[in-house]
Amino acid sequence: MSQLPRPQGHHSITPSFVVPNSAKVIDFMLTAFDAQVVDRFDGPNGSVMHAEVMVGDSVVMLGDCPPGTAPMPAVLSYYVADGPTVDATYARALAAGATTVTAPKDQFYGYRSACLTDCGGNRWTICAVIEIVSPEEMQQRKAALMAGPSA
């Protein structure tokens, strides 16, 4: 018997989180990340029993916390095309209600990234590869960063 294919956007590991107010987190993802709802099963009183949202080429599964269970937020990295897109996505995420953890910045390892938290407590790192850095160069940059500014 041959293996059936996974649904589009489901990779070997598909992230998932369970947080209060999942409907608001879905709205946040739609606004901040140009996401699309793939599937959504609502429960009583506007709760979300299960939803699947496509962000870029990947599905994120989410839902509200079932009664008597603790929230299980996630830490997610969202890769975008380039540095300017990091900045634009960061600005959209702030406008959609996220709070800043770190503002957009070029990193020693060749990425530009920013980190935010959404209303469900999920942490999102928006990042793009802006240069390919060799392991040797990365070590040199890291050492210089750790040493601090020159006197």
N, CA, C and O atoms as a GROMACS GRO file, in nm:
protein
  604
    1MET      N    1   0.085  -0.118   0.000
    1MET     CA    2   0.000   0.000   0.000
    1MET      C    3   0.090   0.124   0.000
    1MET      O    4   0.181   0.135   0.082
    2SER      N    5   0.064   0.216  -0.090
    2SER     CA    6   0.146   0.336  -0.099
    2SER      C    7   0.102   0.437   0.006
    2SER      O    8  -0.014   0.439   0.049
    3GLN      N    9   0.197   0.521   0.045
    3GLN     CA   10   0.170   0.624   0.144
    3GLN      C   11   0.089   0.737   0.081
    3GLN      O   12   0.121   0.784  -0.028
    4LEU      N   13  -0.014   0.781   0.150
    4LEU     CA   14  -0.094   0.892   0.101
    4LEU      C   15  -0.022   1.024   0.131
    4LEU      O   16   0.048   1.035   0.231
    5PRO      N   17  -0.039   1.122   0.045
    5PRO     CA   18   0.033   1.248   0.066
    5PRO      C   19  -0.026   1.328   0.183
    5PRO      O   20  -0.145   1.318   0.214
    6ARG      N   21   0.061   1.406   0.246
    6ARG     CA   22   0.014   1.499   0.349
    6ARG      C   23  -0.062   1.612   0.281
    6ARG      O   24  -0.042   1.639   0.162
    7PRO      N   25  -0.150   1.678   0.355
    7PRO     CA   26  -0.214   1.797   0.298
    7PRO      C   27  -0.110   1.905   0.268
    7PRO      O   28  -0.005   1.910   0.331
    8GLN      N   29  -0.140   1.991   0.172
    8GLN     CA   30  -0.047   2.098   0.135
    8GLN      C   31  -0.013   2.181   0.258
    8GLN      O   32  -0.100   2.217   0.337
    9GLY      N   33   0.117   2.212   0.273
    9GLY     CA   34   0.163   2.295   0.384
    9GLY      C   35   0.197   2.219   0.511
    9GLY      O   36   0.253   2.276   0.604
   10HIS      N   37   0.163   2.090   0.515
   10HIS     CA   38   0.197   2.007   0.631
   10HIS      C   39   0.331   1.940   0.601
   10HIS      O   40   0.342   1.860   0.509
   11HIS      N   41   0.430   1.974   0.680
   11HIS     CA   42   0.563   1.918   0.662
   11HIS      C   43   0.584   1.806   0.763
   11HIS      O   44   0.490   1.771   0.835
   12SER      N   45   0.702   1.749   0.770
   12SER     CA   46   0.727   1.639   0.864
   12SER      C   47   0.689   1.678   1.006
   12SER      O   48   0.638   1.596   1.082
   13ILE      N   49   0.715   1.802   1.041
   13ILE     CA   50   0.670   1.856   1.169
   13ILE      C   51   0.587   1.979   1.137
   13ILE      O   52   0.633   2.070   1.068
   14THR      N   53   0.466   1.982   1.186
   14THR     CA   54   0.376   2.096   1.166
   14THR      C   55   0.351   2.160   1.302
   14THR      O   56   0.302   2.093   1.393
   15PRO      N   57   0.385   2.288   1.318
   15PRO     CA   58   0.369   2.352   1.449
   15PRO      C   59   0.223   2.368   1.487
   15PRO      O   60   0.134   2.378   1.403
   16SER      N   61   0.202   2.370   1.619
   16SER     CA   62   0.069   2.384   1.672
   16SER      C   63   0.077   2.453   1.807
   16SER      O   64   0.175   2.438   1.880
   17PHE      N   65  -0.026   2.528   1.842
   17PHE     CA   66  -0.033   2.585   1.975
   17PHE      C   67  -0.178   2.592   2.020
   17PHE      O   68  -0.271   2.593   1.938
   18VAL      N   69  -0.195   2.597   2.151
   18VAL     CA   70  -0.327   2.604   2.213
   18VAL      C   71  -0.322   2.722   2.310
   18VAL      O   72  -0.250   2.718   2.410
   19VAL      N   73  -0.400   2.826   2.280
   19VAL     CA   74  -0.398   2.947   2.361
   19VAL      C   75  -0.539   3.004   2.373
   19VAL      O   76  -0.625   2.976   2.289
   20PRO      N   77  -0.564   3.085   2.476
   20PRO     CA   78  -0.694   3.152   2.483
   20PRO      C   79  -0.709   3.250   2.367
   20PRO      O   80  -0.609   3.298   2.312
   21ASN      N   81  -0.831   3.279   2.330
   21ASN     CA   82  -0.859   3.378   2.226
   21ASN      C   83  -0.795   3.346   2.092
   21ASN      O   84  -0.740   3.434   2.026
   22SER      N   85  -0.800   3.221   2.052
   22SER     CA   86  -0.740   3.179   1.925
   22SER      C   87  -0.797   3.256   1.807
   22SER      O   88  -0.726   3.280   1.709
   23ALA      N   89  -0.923   3.294   1.814
   23ALA     CA   90  -0.983   3.369   1.703
   23ALA      C   91  -0.908   3.500   1.681
   23ALA      O   92  -0.887   3.541   1.567
   24LYS      N   93  -0.866   3.565   1.789
   24LYS     CA   94  -0.790   3.689   1.777
   24LYS      C   95  -0.650   3.662   1.721
   24LYS      O   96  -0.597   3.743   1.645
   25VAL      N   97  -0.592   3.548   1.758
   25VAL     CA   98  -0.460   3.513   1.704
   25VAL      C   99  -0.473   3.486   1.554
   25VAL      O  100  -0.385   3.524   1.476
   26ILE      N  101  -0.580   3.421   1.512
   26ILE     CA  102  -0.603   3.398   1.369
   26ILE      C  103  -0.613   3.532   1.296
   26ILE      O  104  -0.550   3.551   1.192
   27ASP      N  105  -0.692   3.624   1.351
   27ASP     CA  106  -0.703   3.758   1.289
   27ASP      C  107  -0.566   3.825   1.281
   27ASP      O  108  -0.534   3.888   1.180
   28PHE      N  109  -0.487   3.811   1.386
   28PHE     CA  110  -0.351   3.867   1.386
   28PHE      C  111  -0.269   3.808   1.271
   28PHE      O  112  -0.204   3.883   1.197
   29MET      N  113  -0.270   3.676   1.255
   29MET     CA  114  -0.191   3.612   1.150
   29MET      C  115  -0.238   3.654   1.011
   29MET      O  116  -0.157   3.673   0.921
   30LEU      N  117  -0.369   3.669   0.994
   30LEU     CA  118  -0.421   3.713   0.864
   30LEU      C  119  -0.371   3.853   0.831
   30LEU      O  120  -0.332   3.879   0.717
   31THR      N  121  -0.372   3.942   0.927
   31THR     CA  122  -0.330   4.081   0.905
   31THR      C  123  -0.179   4.095   0.897
   31THR      O  124  -0.127   4.158   0.805
   32ALA      N  125  -0.108   4.037   0.993
   32ALA     CA  126   0.037   4.057   1.003
   32ALA      C  127   0.115   3.979   0.898
   32ALA      O  128   0.215   4.029   0.846
   33PHE      N  129   0.071   3.858   0.867
   33PHE     CA  130   0.150   3.768   0.783
   33PHE      C  131   0.082   3.732   0.652
   33PHE      O  132   0.128   3.641   0.583
   34ASP      N  133  -0.025   3.800   0.614
   34ASP     CA  134  -0.099   3.768   0.493
   34ASP      C  135  -0.137   3.620   0.488
   34ASP      O  136  -0.136   3.558   0.381
   35ALA      N  137  -0.170   3.565   0.604
   35ALA     CA  138  -0.204   3.423   0.615
   35ALA      C  139  -0.344   3.397   0.558
   35ALA      O  140  -0.421   3.489   0.532
   36GLN      N  141  -0.374   3.269   0.540
   36GLN     CA  142  -0.505   3.226   0.492
   36GLN      C  143  -0.555   3.110   0.579
   36GLN      O  144  -0.479   3.019   0.610
   37VAL      N  145  -0.682   3.115   0.617
   37VAL     CA  146  -0.741   3.005   0.692
   37VAL      C  147  -0.765   2.889   0.596
   37VAL      O  148  -0.829   2.906   0.492
   38VAL      N  149  -0.713   2.773   0.632
   38VAL     CA  150  -0.730   2.652   0.552
   38VAL      C  151  -0.850   2.573   0.604
   38VAL      O  152  -0.930   2.522   0.526
   39ASP      N  153  -0.861   2.565   0.736
   39ASP     CA  154  -0.966   2.488   0.803
   39ASP      C  155  -0.996   2.556   0.935
   39ASP      O  156  -0.906   2.610   0.999
   40ARG      N  157  -1.122   2.553   0.976
   40ARG     CA  158  -1.156   2.611   1.106
   40ARG      C  159  -1.284   2.545   1.156
   40ARG      O  160  -1.385   2.540   1.086
   41PHE      N  161  -1.278   2.496   1.279
   41PHE     CA  162  -1.393   2.435   1.344
   41PHE      C  163  -1.419   2.512   1.473
   41PHE      O  164  -1.345   2.500   1.570
   42ASP      N  165  -1.526   2.592   1.472
   42ASP     CA  166  -1.559   2.672   1.588
   42ASP      C  167  -1.639   2.591   1.688
   42ASP      O  168  -1.716   2.502   1.652
   43GLY      N  169  -1.618   2.624   1.814
   43GLY     CA  170  -1.692   2.562   1.924
   43GLY      C  171  -1.792   2.661   1.980
   43GLY      O  172  -1.823   2.762   1.918
   44PRO      N  173  -1.841   2.630   2.098
   44PRO     CA  174  -1.940   2.719   2.160
   44PRO      C  175  -1.880   2.854   2.199
   44PRO      O  176  -1.760   2.864   2.225
   45ASN      N  177  -1.964   2.956   2.202
   45ASN     CA  178  -1.926   3.089   2.249
   45ASN      C  179  -1.809   3.151   2.173
   45ASN      O  180  -1.730   3.226   2.230
   46GLY      N  181  -1.798   3.121   2.045
   46GLY     CA  182  -1.693   3.181   1.963
   46GLY      C  183  -1.555   3.120   1.982
   46GLY      O  184  -1.458   3.173   1.929
   47SER      N  185  -1.545   3.011   2.054
   47SER     CA  186  -1.415   2.946   2.072
   47SER      C  187  -1.374   2.875   1.942
   47SER      O  188  -1.457   2.847   1.855
   48VAL      N  189  -1.245   2.849   1.931
   48VAL     CA  190  -1.192   2.776   1.815
   48VAL      C  191  -1.149   2.639   1.865
   48VAL      O  192  -1.057   2.627   1.945
   49MET      N  193  -1.217   2.535   1.816
   49MET     CA  194  -1.180   2.399   1.856
   49MET      C  195  -1.051   2.357   1.786
   49MET      O  196  -0.962   2.297   1.846
   50HIS      N  197  -1.043   2.389   1.656
   50HIS     CA  198  -0.925   2.355   1.577
   50HIS      C  199  -0.925   2.444   1.454
   50HIS      O  200  -1.028   2.465   1.390
   51ALA      N  201  -0.808   2.496   1.421
   51ALA     CA  202  -0.793   2.573   1.299
   51ALA      C  203  -0.658   2.542   1.238
   51ALA      O  204  -0.563   2.504   1.307
   52GLU      N  205  -0.651   2.557   1.107
   52GLU     CA  206  -0.527   2.544   1.033
   52GLU      C  207  -0.513   2.670   0.949
   52GLU      O  208  -0.602   2.704   0.871
   53VAL      N  209  -0.400   2.738   0.966
   53VAL     CA  210  -0.376   2.865   0.898
   53VAL      C  211  -0.247   2.852   0.818
   53VAL      O  212  -0.144   2.811   0.871
   54MET      N  213  -0.253   2.887   0.690
   54MET     CA  214  -0.136   2.882   0.602
   54MET      C  215  -0.062   3.015   0.614
   54MET      O  216  -0.115   3.121   0.583
   55VAL      N  217   0.063   3.006   0.660
   55VAL     CA  218   0.152   3.122   0.668
   55VAL      C  219   0.267   3.093   0.574
   55VAL      O  220   0.346   3.001   0.598
   56GLY      N  221   0.278   3.170   0.466
   56GLY     CA  222   0.378   3.137   0.365
   56GLY      C  223   0.345   3.002   0.304
   56GLY      O  224   0.236   2.983   0.250
   57ASP      N  225   0.439   2.908   0.314
   57ASP     CA  226   0.416   2.774   0.259
   57ASP      C  227   0.390   2.669   0.366
   57ASP      O  228   0.395   2.549   0.339
   58SER      N  229   0.361   2.714   0.489
   58SER     CA  230   0.346   2.621   0.600
   58SER      C  231   0.215   2.641   0.676
   58SER      O  232   0.169   2.754   0.692
   59VAL      N  233   0.159   2.532   0.720
   59VAL     CA  234   0.038   2.535   0.802
   59VAL      C  235   0.078   2.543   0.949
   59VAL      O  236   0.171   2.475   0.994
   60VAL      N  237   0.006   2.626   1.022
   60VAL     CA  238   0.015   2.632   1.168
   60VAL      C  239  -0.122   2.591   1.220
   60VAL      O  240  -0.224   2.646   1.179
   61MET      N  241  -0.124   2.494   1.311
   61MET     CA  242  -0.250   2.450   1.370
   61MET      C  243  -0.266   2.517   1.506
   61MET      O  244  -0.169   2.538   1.578
   62LEU      N  245  -0.390   2.551   1.540
   62LEU     CA  246  -0.414   2.616   1.667
   62LEU      C  247  -0.557   2.597   1.712
   62LEU      O  248  -0.644   2.555   1.636
   63GLY      N  249  -0.580   2.629   1.838
   63GLY     CA  250  -0.714   2.625   1.893
   63GLY      C  251  -0.713   2.682   2.033
   63GLY      O  252  -0.607   2.709   2.090
   64ASP      N  253  -0.833   2.702   2.087
   64ASP     CA  254  -0.846   2.750   2.225
   64ASP      C  255  -0.815   2.637   2.322
   64ASP      O  256  -0.825   2.520   2.287
   65CYS      N  257  -0.777   2.675   2.442
   65CYS     CA  258  -0.748   2.577   2.547
   65CYS      C  259  -0.878   2.507   2.588
   65CYS      O  260  -0.977   2.574   2.619
   66PRO      N  261  -0.879   2.375   2.587
   66PRO     CA  262  -0.996   2.305   2.639
   66PRO      C  263  -1.010   2.335   2.789
   66PRO      O  264  -0.911   2.363   2.856
   67PRO      N  265  -1.131   2.329   2.843
   67PRO     CA  266  -1.150   2.356   2.986
   67PRO      C  267  -1.057   2.269   3.071
   67PRO      O  268  -1.041   2.150   3.047
   68GLY      N  269  -0.996   2.333   3.169
   68GLY     CA  270  -0.908   2.261   3.262
   68GLY      C  271  -0.767   2.238   3.213
   68GLY      O  272  -0.690   2.171   3.281
   69THR      N  273  -0.730   2.292   3.096
   69THR     CA  274  -0.593   2.275   3.048
   69THR      C  275  -0.523   2.410   3.042
   69THR      O  276  -0.586   2.514   3.025
   70ALA      N  277  -0.393   2.405   3.056
   70ALA     CA  278  -0.312   2.527   3.052
   70ALA      C  279  -0.278   2.563   2.907
   70ALA      O  280  -0.270   2.475   2.822
   71PRO      N  281  -0.259   2.692   2.879
   71PRO     CA  282  -0.216   2.731   2.745
   71PRO      C  283  -0.081   2.669   2.709
   71PRO      O  284   0.002   2.645   2.797
   72MET      N  285  -0.061   2.644   2.582
   72MET     CA  286   0.066   2.594   2.530
   72MET      C  287   0.106   2.680   2.410
   72MET      O  288   0.092   2.638   2.295
   73PRO      N  289   0.157   2.803   2.438
   73PRO     CA  290   0.200   2.888   2.327
   73PRO      C  291   0.323   2.830   2.259
   73PRO      O  292   0.386   2.737   2.309
   74ALA      N  293   0.356   2.887   2.144
   74ALA     CA  294   0.468   2.838   2.063
   74ALA      C  295   0.570   2.948   2.040
   74ALA      O  296   0.542   3.067   2.060
   75VAL      N  297   0.687   2.907   1.997
   75VAL     CA  298   0.791   2.997   1.947
   75VAL      C  299   0.812   2.958   1.802
   75VAL      O  300   0.848   2.844   1.772
   76LEU      N  301   0.788   3.053   1.711
   76LEU     CA  302   0.787   3.023   1.568
   76LEU      C  303   0.878   3.118   1.492
   76LEU      O  304   0.886   3.236   1.526
   77SER      N  305   0.946   3.068   1.391
   77SER     CA  306   1.024   3.151   1.300
   77SER      C  307   0.951   3.159   1.168
   77SER      O  308   0.909   3.058   1.112
   78TYR      N  309   0.936   3.281   1.120
   78TYR     CA  310   0.868   3.306   0.993
   78TYR      C  311   0.970   3.366   0.897
   78TYR      O  312   1.010   3.481   0.913
   79TYR      N  313   1.011   3.288   0.798
   79TYR     CA  314   1.107   3.333   0.698
   79TYR      C  315   1.036   3.412   0.589
   79TYR      O  316   0.936   3.367   0.532
   80VAL      N  317   1.090   3.529   0.560
   80VAL     CA  318   1.038   3.613   0.452
   80VAL      C  319   1.149   3.633   0.349
   80VAL      O  320   1.261   3.585   0.368
   81ALA      N  321   1.118   3.703   0.241
   81ALA     CA  322   1.208   3.709   0.125
   81ALA      C  323   1.339   3.783   0.148
   81ALA      O  324   1.443   3.739   0.101
   82ASP      N  325   1.335   3.896   0.221
   82ASP     CA  326   1.456   3.979   0.231
   82ASP      C  327   1.444   4.073   0.351
   82ASP      O  328   1.343   4.074   0.421
   83GLY      N  329   1.549   4.151   0.374
   83GLY     CA  330   1.553   4.243   0.487
   83GLY      C  331   1.440   4.344   0.489
   83GLY      O  332   1.376   4.361   0.593
   84PRO      N  333   1.412   4.413   0.376
   84PRO     CA  334   1.301   4.508   0.378
   84PRO      C  335   1.166   4.441   0.412
   84PRO      O  336   1.079   4.504   0.472
   85THR      N  337   1.148   4.317   0.373
   85THR     CA  338   1.024   4.247   0.405
   85THR      C  339   1.016   4.216   0.554
   85THR      O  340   0.907   4.215   0.611
   86VAL      N  341   1.131   4.190   0.618
   86VAL     CA  342   1.132   4.175   0.765
   86VAL      C  343   1.073   4.300   0.828
   86VAL      O  344   0.983   4.293   0.912
   87ASP      N  345   1.125   4.417   0.786
   87ASP     CA  346   1.081   4.544   0.844
   87ASP      C  347   0.933   4.569   0.819
   87ASP      O  348   0.861   4.612   0.909
   88ALA      N  349   0.887   4.544   0.697
   88ALA     CA  350   0.747   4.568   0.662
   88ALA      C  351   0.655   4.473   0.739
   88ALA      O  352   0.549   4.514   0.787
   89THR      N  353   0.694   4.347   0.752
   89THR     CA  354   0.613   4.249   0.823
   89THR      C  355   0.609   4.283   0.972
   89THR      O  356   0.504   4.272   1.035
   90TYR      N  357   0.722   4.323   1.027
   90TYR     CA  358   0.730   4.368   1.166
   90TYR      C  359   0.632   4.483   1.190
   90TYR      O  360   0.559   4.482   1.288
   91ALA      N  361   0.631   4.582   1.102
   91ALA     CA  362   0.541   4.697   1.115
   91ALA      C  363   0.395   4.653   1.109
   91ALA      O  364   0.313   4.701   1.188
   92ARG      N  365   0.361   4.562   1.017
   92ARG     CA  366   0.223   4.511   1.008
   92ARG      C  367   0.185   4.436   1.135
   92ARG      O  368   0.073   4.449   1.184
   93ALA      N  369   0.278   4.356   1.188
   93ALA     CA  370   0.251   4.280   1.310
   93ALA      C  371   0.226   4.373   1.428
   93ALA      O  372   0.136   4.348   1.508
   94LEU      N  373   0.303   4.480   1.440
   94LEU     CA  374   0.280   4.578   1.547
   94LEU      C  375   0.142   4.642   1.530
   94LEU      O  376   0.068   4.656   1.627
   95ALA      N  377   0.109   4.680   1.407
   95ALA     CA  378  -0.021   4.742   1.380
   95ALA      C  379  -0.136   4.645   1.410
   95ALA      O  380  -0.246   4.688   1.443
   96ALA      N  381  -0.109   4.515   1.400
   96ALA     CA  382  -0.210   4.413   1.426
   96ALA      C  383  -0.218   4.376   1.575
   96ALA      O  384  -0.296   4.289   1.613
   97GLY      N  385  -0.136   4.442   1.658
   97GLY     CA  386  -0.146   4.421   1.802
   97GLY      C  387  -0.032   4.348   1.869
   97GLY      O  388  -0.037   4.325   1.990
   98ALA      N  389   0.071   4.310   1.796
   98ALA     CA  390   0.184   4.240   1.857
   98ALA      C  391   0.264   4.338   1.943
   98ALA      O  392   0.255   4.459   1.927
   99THR      N  393   0.342   4.282   2.035
   99THR     CA  394   0.434   4.362   2.114
   99THR      C  395   0.577   4.323   2.080
   99THR      O  396   0.605   4.208   2.049
  100THR      N  397   0.666   4.420   2.084
  100THR     CA  398   0.805   4.399   2.045
  100THR      C  399   0.882   4.324   2.152
  100THR      O  400   0.872   4.355   2.271
  101VAL      N  401   0.957   4.226   2.109
  101VAL     CA  402   1.060   4.163   2.192
  101VAL      C  403   1.194   4.223   2.149
  101VAL      O  404   1.270   4.273   2.232
  102THR      N  405   1.222   4.218   2.018
  102THR     CA  406   1.339   4.286   1.961
  102THR      C  407   1.301   4.348   1.828
  102THR      O  408   1.229   4.286   1.748
  103ALA      N  409   1.348   4.468   1.803
  103ALA     CA  410   1.322   4.538   1.677
  103ALA      C  411   1.408   4.477   1.566
  103ALA      O  412   1.504   4.406   1.595
  104PRO      N  413   1.373   4.503   1.439
  104PRO     CA  414   1.453   4.449   1.329
  104PRO      C  415   1.600   4.491   1.340
  104PRO      O  416   1.632   4.606   1.370
  105LYS      N  417   1.686   4.394   1.314
  105LYS     CA  418   1.830   4.417   1.327
  105LYS      C  419   1.904   4.315   1.241
  105LYS      O  420   1.862   4.199   1.230
  106ASP      N  421   2.015   4.358   1.181
  106ASP     CA  422   2.103   4.265   1.110
  106ASP      C  423   2.182   4.185   1.214
  106ASP      O  424   2.236   4.242   1.309
  107GLN      N  425   2.189   4.053   1.195
  107GLN     CA  426   2.255   3.964   1.291
  107GLN      C  427   2.392   3.921   1.237
  107GLN      O  428   2.414   3.920   1.116
  108PHE      N  429   2.482   3.886   1.326
  108PHE     CA  430   2.618   3.848   1.287
  108PHE      C  431   2.622   3.723   1.199
  108PHE      O  432   2.719   3.702   1.127
  109TYR      N  433   2.519   3.642   1.204
  109TYR     CA  434   2.517   3.516   1.128
  109TYR      C  435   2.452   3.529   0.991
  109TYR      O  436   2.429   3.429   0.923
  110GLY      N  437   2.422   3.655   0.950
  110GLY     CA  438   2.375   3.676   0.813
  110GLY      C  439   2.226   3.690   0.796
  110GLY      O  440   2.176   3.690   0.683
  111TYR      N  441   2.153   3.702   0.904
  111TYR     CA  442   2.009   3.721   0.897
  111TYR      C  443   1.974   3.865   0.936
  111TYR      O  444   2.051   3.933   1.004
  112ARG      N  445   1.858   3.910   0.894
  112ARG     CA  446   1.792   4.026   0.953
  112ARG      C  447   1.670   3.968   1.022
  112ARG      O  448   1.596   3.890   0.963
  113SER      N  449   1.648   4.006   1.148
  113SER     CA  450   1.536   3.948   1.221
  113SER      C  451   1.477   4.047   1.320
  113SER      O  452   1.540   4.145   1.360
  114ALA      N  453   1.354   4.017   1.357
  114ALA     CA  454   1.281   4.090   1.461
  114ALA      C  455   1.197   3.987   1.534
  114ALA      O  456   1.160   3.883   1.479
  115CYS      N  457   1.168   4.016   1.659
  115CYS     CA  458   1.091   3.921   1.740
  115CYS      C  459   0.974   3.994   1.806
  115CYS      O  460   0.990   4.103   1.860
  116LEU      N  461   0.856   3.929   1.801
  116LEU     CA  462   0.734   3.987   1.858
  116LEU      C  463   0.656   3.880   1.933
  116LEU      O  464   0.680   3.760   1.917
  117THR      N  465   0.562   3.926   2.015
  117THR     CA  466   0.469   3.836   2.083
  117THR      C  467   0.328   3.875   2.044
  117THR      O  468   0.293   3.993   2.045
  118ASP      N  469   0.244   3.776   2.009
  118ASP     CA  470   0.105   3.804   1.973
  118ASP      C  471   0.016   3.800   2.097
  118ASP      O  472   0.064   3.772   2.207
  119CYS      N  473  -0.112   3.826   2.080
  119CYS     CA  474  -0.206   3.833   2.192
  119CYS      C  475  -0.228   3.699   2.260
  119CYS      O  476  -0.283   3.695   2.370
  120GLY      N  477  -0.188   3.590   2.199
  120GLY     CA  478  -0.200   3.457   2.259
  120GLY      C  479  -0.076   3.414   2.334
  120GLY      O  480  -0.072   3.306   2.392
  121GLY      N  481   0.028   3.500   2.334
  121GLY     CA  482   0.152   3.466   2.402
  121GLY      C  483   0.252   3.391   2.316
  121GLY      O  484   0.356   3.346   2.366
  122ASN      N  485   0.223   3.375   2.187
  122ASN     CA  486   0.316   3.309   2.095
  122ASN      C  487   0.425   3.408   2.057
  122ASN      O  488   0.398   3.526   2.036
  123ARG      N  489   0.547   3.360   2.048
  123ARG     CA  490   0.660   3.444   2.006
  123ARG      C  491   0.692   3.413   1.861
  123ARG      O  492   0.710   3.298   1.823
  124TRP      N  493   0.700   3.518   1.780
  124TRP     CA  494   0.728   3.507   1.637
  124TRP      C  495   0.859   3.576   1.607
  124TRP      O  496   0.877   3.694   1.640
  125THR      N  497   0.952   3.506   1.544
  125THR     CA  498   1.072   3.568   1.491
  125THR      C  499   1.054   3.580   1.340
  125THR      O  500   1.040   3.480   1.270
  126ILE      N  501   1.054   3.703   1.293
  126ILE     CA  502   1.043   3.729   1.149
  126ILE      C  503   1.186   3.743   1.100
  126ILE      O  504   1.261   3.826   1.151
  127CYS      N  505   1.226   3.663   1.001
  127CYS     CA  506   1.366   3.664   0.961
  127CYS      C  507   1.383   3.642   0.811
  127CYS      O  508   1.296   3.588   0.743
  128ALA      N  509   1.498   3.688   0.763
  128ALA     CA  510   1.538   3.666   0.624
  128ALA      C  511   1.689   3.650   0.620
  128ALA      O  512   1.761   3.715   0.696
  129VAL      N  513   1.734   3.563   0.534
  129VAL     CA  514   1.878   3.549   0.510
  129VAL      C  515   1.918   3.666   0.421
  129VAL      O  516   1.866   3.682   0.310
  130ILE      N  517   2.011   3.748   0.470
  130ILE     CA  518   2.053   3.865   0.392
  130ILE      C  519   2.196   3.850   0.339
  130ILE      O  520   2.238   3.926   0.251
  131GLU      N  521   2.269   3.753   0.391
  131GLU     CA  522   2.401   3.721   0.336
  131GLU      C  523   2.441   3.581   0.383
  131GLU      O  524   2.399   3.536   0.490
  132ILE      N  525   2.521   3.516   0.302
  132ILE     CA  526   2.575   3.385   0.339
  132ILE      C  527   2.707   3.410   0.410
  132ILE      O  528   2.799   3.470   0.355
  133VAL      N  529   2.715   3.362   0.534
  133VAL     CA  530   2.833   3.385   0.616
  133VAL      C  531   2.901   3.250   0.640
  133VAL      O  532   2.837   3.155   0.685
  134SER      N  533   3.030   3.243   0.611
  134SER     CA  534   3.104   3.119   0.634
  134SER      C  535   3.114   3.093   0.785
  134SER      O  536   3.106   3.186   0.864
  135PRO      N  537   3.131   2.967   0.824
  135PRO     CA  538   3.146   2.937   0.966
  135PRO      C  539   3.263   3.014   1.030
  135PRO      O  540   3.253   3.058   1.145
  136GLU      N  541   3.372   3.032   0.955
  136GLU     CA  542   3.487   3.105   1.009
  136GLU      C  543   3.452   3.252   1.032
  136GLU      O  544   3.483   3.309   1.137
  137GLU      N  545   3.387   3.314   0.932
  137GLU     CA  546   3.347   3.454   0.946
  137GLU      C  547   3.246   3.470   1.059
  137GLU      O  548   3.250   3.569   1.133
  138MET      N  549   3.156   3.375   1.072
  138MET     CA  550   3.057   3.381   1.178
  138MET      C  551   3.125   3.379   1.315
  138MET      O  552   3.086   3.454   1.405
  139GLN      N  553   3.225   3.293   1.330
  139GLN     CA  554   3.299   3.287   1.457
  139GLN      C  555   3.371   3.419   1.486
  139GLN      O  556   3.373   3.466   1.600
  140GLN      N  557   3.431   3.478   1.383
  140GLN     CA  558   3.500   3.606   1.400
  140GLN      C  559   3.401   3.715   1.441
  140GLN      O  560   3.428   3.792   1.533
  141ARG      N  561   3.288   3.721   1.374
  141ARG     CA  562   3.187   3.821   1.407
  141ARG      C  563   3.133   3.801   1.548
  141ARG      O  564   3.112   3.898   1.623
  142LYS      N  565   3.110   3.676   1.584
  142LYS     CA  566   3.060   3.645   1.718
  142LYS      C  567   3.161   3.689   1.823
  142LYS      O  568   3.124   3.749   1.923
  143ALA      N  569   3.288   3.658   1.801
  143ALA     CA  570   3.393   3.698   1.895
  143ALA      C  571   3.399   3.850   1.909
  143ALA      O  572   3.412   3.902   2.020
  144ALA      N  573   3.390   3.922   1.797
  144ALA     CA  574   3.394   4.068   1.800
  144ALA      C  575   3.272   4.122   1.876
  144ALA      O  576   3.284   4.218   1.953
  145LEU      N  577   3.157   4.062   1.854
  145LEU     CA  578   3.036   4.104   1.924
  145LEU      C  579   3.047   4.083   2.074
  145LEU      O  580   3.008   4.168   2.153
  146MET      N  581   3.102   3.968   2.112
  146MET     CA  582   3.117   3.935   2.254
  146MET      C  583   3.221   4.025   2.322
  146MET      O  584   3.211   4.054   2.441
  147ALA      N  585   3.322   4.069   2.245
  147ALA     CA  586   3.427   4.153   2.301
  147ALA      C  587   3.376   4.296   2.326
  147ALA      O  588   3.431   4.368   2.410
  148GLY      N  589   3.272   4.336   2.256
  148GLY     CA  590   3.216   4.470   2.274
  148GLY      C  591   3.288   4.572   2.191
  148GLY      O  592   3.377   4.539   2.112
  149PRO      N  593   3.249   4.700   2.208
  149PRO     CA  594   3.311   4.806   2.126
  149PRO      C  595   3.458   4.825   2.161
  149PRO      O  596   3.500   4.808   2.276
  150SER      N  597   3.535   4.859   2.060
  150SER     CA  598   3.679   4.883   2.079
  150SER      C  599   3.698   5.014   2.152
  150SER      O  600   3.619   5.108   2.137
  151ALA      N  601   3.805   5.020   2.231
  151ALA     CA  602   3.835   5.144   2.306
  151ALA      C  603   3.913   5.240   2.220
  151ALA      O  604   3.947   5.350   2.266
   0.00000   0.00000   0.00000
